[in-house]
Amino acid sequence: MRPKTSFSPDSITFAPFVLVPSTFPHHEFMKVKSLQPAINKLIHRVAHDQKFLKESLMNTVKVDDFTGRLFQIYEAVHSEGISQRISLGLLRSDYFLHSSTGRVLQVEVNTIASSFAGIATQVSLYHRYILSELGAYEHLQYLPDNQALQSLVAGMLKAWEMYGCEQAVILFIVEDITYNICDQRFHEFQIQTQNPKVRVMRCTLTDVGQYGTLDKEKKLYVKGKEVAVIYFRAGYSPEHYHSSLEWDARLLMERSKAIKSPSIQYHLAGTKKVQQELARPNAVERFIENEEDAKAIRALFAGLYSLDMNEEGDESVKMAIKNPHAYILKPQREGGGNNIYGKDVRETLERIGKKKERTGYILMDRIVPPIQKNYIVRPGSAPELNDVISELGIFGTIIGDSEEIFWNQEAGHMLRTKLSTANEGGVAAGVGALDSPYLFS
């Protein structure tokens, strides 16, 4: 990764990682791995249900300007008529193991910029090397194979193929300064490995605003190149939109024939408010006809509570103020570092609990993962043995439109580990460390 301190565009340092793989129960790992195609389908169908999205977000968009701007683009594209009906989902569903039950519970589903597939595959190989160095050859069988990078890129190339123009490029939308540069570049290198003919362009939202155009057929051109697939590694945070130019760029891309990951409806389907609405009785069953799959997905949900301006929301506020350490307050943001924990939950709700501002958040039961010990290796400091907790991410790829799903696969995994005392766990944010699972029965 590029270092955030003493930054230089020509310098990189190693990403934080743990010395040996962390344990994770085999049964729970295989359960969420096998369920990922059903979760892909759930998100895909939510994204294509205009009524459900509108009803879910109608209060949030009034108080959360960023989600409101995204929803304006969504409505503008729908009213004009969608140019590209196919969406590409590169998803990651995140889980903690809950200590009291020994079962995994879902933290969230990421529909935009689902990162670390590139580096996660390297960490899996690294841990195989370390165990071999330790002479622990008999333990290698408990490290699952990880093809996350190869699988996500296979989905991107399938979408490129479906677009139907060999000269068209895959466009990566990136931040002005990309710290997690290597994870992104691994995707580019893997694209070239799987199909050397496919070219990749890297542009910021500002670049697209300055150089992007649509022709009469709604084909997108950036710097003279036709774009087949847009892969958003930026655009999930208000900080990425410096002015109306960047918002105009997002609208331009959504109006185009390029296949997007995510399309605007997929972006909205990944909001925290939609996650909370899916936890309501019979919501999952609205989208998943297989009863066993619907039941299994519902069993993954932690308690999720509305903060709408009604009696239900008032009860949620009272409940969280009374016992703030049992809940997490989540705004409609991606990228880590946004959630509110502990006494800050009480302080925040005492401040906004009677205001419409609260509808921009959801409340979630706090999951308490089991603690284990490991060494976190970070640049510039000696590793120390610490109490740590781990979060599992399962990747998925899906391609389809409102009528049909053409591609739907589970796509590998990642594990992030952090100090047990830390609230947030983002590696890019400098808190978590990359890991891989050691499966036990």
N, C-alpha and C positions, 0 to 999 in steps of 0.2 A: 504494500500500500504506500501511497505518498504520505509523508508525515505531515500532520496538521501544525506541529510546531516546527520552526525553522524550515518552512515550506520552500521547495524548489521544484519546478516542473521536471527537472532532470534527475531528481533523486527519489529513490524508493527505500523503504525499510520493510522488514518482515511483519506480517499481520500477527497479532497476538494469537497464541495457540496453547493447548494444554499438552503436557509431556506424554501422557499415556491416555488411551481411550477411556471414556467414562461408561460405567455400566448402565444398561437399559434392558428392561424385561423383553424377552423375545416375543412373547405372546402379544404384548401391547404394540410393539413395533410392527409386527406382521399384520395386526388388525387395522391400523391406520394406513399402512401401505396398501392393503387390499381394498380399503374403502375409498382411496383417493379418486378413482374414476367416478364413483357416485357423487363425491363432493364436487368434482369438476362439473358434472351434469347439473347439480343443484345451482351452482353459481351461474352457469350458462343460462339456465332457464329463468333464474331471477333477473339476470341482465336483460332478457328479452320479454319481461313482463312489465309493460309500461305502467299499468294500473298499480301493481305492487310497489314499484320503485317510487311512484308519485305519492302514494299514500304513506309509505314508510318515511319519506324525506320531507313531507310538506311542512312540518314544524321546524326541522333542522335548517332548511334553506333560508328561513326567515331571519335566523339569528347568526348563522355561520356563513360569513361572506364568501369564503373559499368554496365550500360545498355549493353555495348558491350560484356562484359563477360557473362551476362545472355543470350544474343542472340547467342553467340558461343555454349552454352549448348543446346539451342533450336535447332540449326542447326545440332549439333552432334547427338542428339536423333533422329531427323527426318531422317538423312542420314543412321543411323543404323537400323531404324525401331522401331516404338513406341511399347513398351512392354505392357503398360497399356493404352488402348484407352479411358477409363472412367476417367473423371475429376470431382472433387467435388469443387463447388464454394460456399464459405461462404463469401458473399459480404456485403458491406455497402455503400449505396449511400448517400452522404452528401449534405445538402441544407441550404441556407440562404433565409430568406424572404427579398425581395427587397422593400425598403420603397416607392419608387416612383410609383410602380405598384401594390403593395400588393400581388404579386405572388412570389412563390418560384423559385429560380434559383439554378441549380446544381453546387456545388463546385468541386466535383470529385466522382469517384467510386473507393472504396478500394477493391482490389482483394487479398491482403495478410495481415494477422495479423489484421483483422477487429475486434478491441477490444471493450471492455466494455459492451458486452451483459450480462455478469455475474453480474456486479455491477449495470447496468441500471435497471435490474428487481428489485433489492433491493431498489433503489432510488424511483421507482414508489410506492413500498409498504410504504417506509418511508414518502413520501408526503401524502399518505392516512392517515397515523397515525397523522402527524402534523395537517392536516386540521381537523381531528376529535378532537384533543387536543384543537384546537382553537374554537371548537363548530360549525365549518362551514360544517355541515353534508350535507347541500343541494348542496354543491359544489363538492362533491365526484363524482357525475355523469359525471363531465367534465374531469376526469382523465382517459384516455384510459387504458384498460388492456394491460399489456406488457409481452409477453411470449418469449422474445428474446432468453434467455438462453435455454429454453426447445426446441425451434424451431431449433436453430443451432445444438444442440446436436442430435436432431432427424435426421437431415441431415447427421451428422457424422456417426450415427449408421446405417442408411440406406446404406451408402457407405461401412461400415464394413460388413454388411450382404451380399452385392453384391459381395464382395471379395470372400466369400465362405469358410472361414476357422475359426472354432470356437476357435482355440488355438491362432490365430494371434492377435497381439496387435494394439492399436492405439498409434502412436508415436507423441508426442509433441516436436517440435523443438523449443528450448528456448534459450534465451540469457545467456551469462556466469553469469551475475548477473541480476535477474529478479526483477524489482521494482514493477511492476504491477502484483504481484504474486497471489493475491486473485482472481482477475478476471479470471485468467487461472485455478486456482484450482476449482472454481465454475463449470467450464466445466467438470473437472474430477469427481466431486461429482455428477453432473447431469447425466453423463454417467453411473455411478454406480446405480443411482436411476432408470434410464430407463431400464438398462440391467446389473444386477450385475455380469454377467459372463465375461463382457468385461474388459480387463486389459489395463491400460495406462502406458506408459513409457515416462519419460522426459529426453531428451538428447540435448546437444549442437551440433552445426555443427562439432565441434572438436571431440566430442564423436563418432559421426557417421563416421568421417574420420578414427578414430583409431579402431573402433570395428565393422564397417559395412561391410558386404560381400554380394555378389550375388551368388546364386547357378546356375546350368545349365539352369534352367527354368526362370531365372531372378527374382526369389523371393528374397526379401531383408530380411537379418537377422542382428539384432543388439544385441550384447551381448547374442547371442544364441536364441533370440526370433524372430519368423517370424512377419513381419510388414504388416498389412492389409491396414491401412490408415495413412498418414502423415499429421499432422496439423502444418503448419508453423506459429509460433508466433515470429520467428526470421528469418533472411535471407533477409530482405528487405532493409538493409543498408550496405554500404561498410564496416562499422566498425565491422560487424558480421563475416567477412572473414579475419582472421588474417594472413593467408598464403595460399599456394596452397592446403594444406590439407583440408581446409574448402570448397574450390571450387571443389576439387575432390569429397568431400562428397555430394555436391549438384548434381553433375553430376551422381554419383552413385545412388542417390535416384531417379533422373529423368529417369534413364535407367531401373529402377526396375518395378516390377508388382504391387507395392503398389499404391493405389489410393491416389492422392496428392491434398491437398488444400493449396495453389494453385499448379497446374501443371505449368511447365515453360511457357507454352503458355498463361495461365491465368495471370501469373505474368506480362508478357509483355503487355497483353491486358489492364492492369490497369495503364500503364505509361501515363504521362501527354501528351506526343506527340500523342499517339493514341487518347486520349480524344479530342485534338485539331483537328485531322484529321476527327474524326466523326462529327465535327461541320460543315464540308464542305457540300455544296449542294448535296443532294441525297445520302450521305454516310450512314445515318441511314436506308434509304429505301432499301439499298443493303442487309441489314440483317433482317429487320422487314417487312414482307409482309402485315401485317394489317395496312392499311392507317391511321386509327384513332390512333393506338398506336404509329406509327412512328411520326405523327404530334404532339402528346402529349409529346413524348420524346424530340423532337426537340425544343418545346416551353420551356423546362426546361433549355436549354443551355444559359449561359451567352456568351458574345462575346469572341471568342477564336481566336488567331492570330498566324500564323506561323512566325518563325524567321529564316527560311531557307535562304541560300545565293542566293537570287534572288530578283527581283523587289518587289515582295509581301513582303518579309522579310525586305527589306530596308524601305518600307513604314511603316511597323509595328514599326521599330526602331525609325523613325522620329516622329511618332504619340506618342509614349510613352515618348520620351525625351521632347517633347513639353508640355505634360500634365501628368507627372509621377504619380500624386496622383489618377488618374482615372484608373490605371492598377495595376496588380500584375504580377511579373515575377516569373515563376515556373520552377525549375529544375526537373529532373526525379528522385525524391526521395520521400520516404514515411516516416511516423513516426513523422511528425511535426517539426517545427522550421527551415524549409528550404527555405520558400518563401521570396521574396524580395518586399518591400513596399516603397511607398512615394519617397522621394528624392534619396533613395538608388537605385530605379529603373533607374533614370536618370544617376546616377554615374556609375552604372554597365554597362549600355548600351553605355555610352560614352567611357568606357574602352574596351568593347568587341564588340561593335556594328558593326565593320568592319572585325571582325575575325570569323573564322569558329566555334569558341567556342560558339557563340550565338545559334547555332543550337541545343545545349544541353538544351535549355530552350523553354518554350512557353510563350506567353503573354495572359493575361485574363482580361476582364473588372472587375473592383472592384465592388463587390456587397455591397450595403449600407443597413444593416438591421435596423429595427426600434429599438429605445432605450427604455428600460423599467427599473424599479428600483427593486433591490433585494439585499438580504444580502448574501454575499459569506462567507461560514464558512471554515476556513483553520486552520490546526494545528498551534498552537503557537501564534495566533493573535486574537484579539477581532473582531467579525463581524462588518462590517460597511455597511450602506445603500449606494449603488453605482449605477451609470448608467451602465447597462449591455446589451449585445446582445447575441442571442442564435443561435446555429447551430443544425439542426435536422439531424439525421442519420436513415435511414431505412435499416434494414437487409434483406437479401435474401439468399435462399439456392437453389442450382441447381446441378443436377447430370446428366451427359450425355456424349456422344461421338460425333464424327463428323457427325454421321448419325441420331442420335436419342436423345431426351431428356427424361429421365426417371422420373425426379423429379424436380419440379419448384414451389417454394413457397415464398411468403412474410414472413418475420420471425421476426417481432417485431421492436422496435425502441429504440433510445437513444436521449438524448438532452444534449448538452454541452453549458455552458454559461460562458462568460468571461467579463471582464471590457470593456466598449465601446472604451477605448483608446488603448487596446491591439491589436496587429496585429495577433499573433498566438494564438490558443485556445486549445492546447493539454493539457489534464489533466495529462497524464503521464509526460509531459514536465514541469509541475508545473505552468501552466498559466491559464488553464480553470478549470471549476468546473462542477460536475455532476448535472443533472437537470432532470425534466420530464415535459411534456407539459400539460398545462391547456387549453383545447380547447374551443374556443368561436365562435359564429356564426357571 
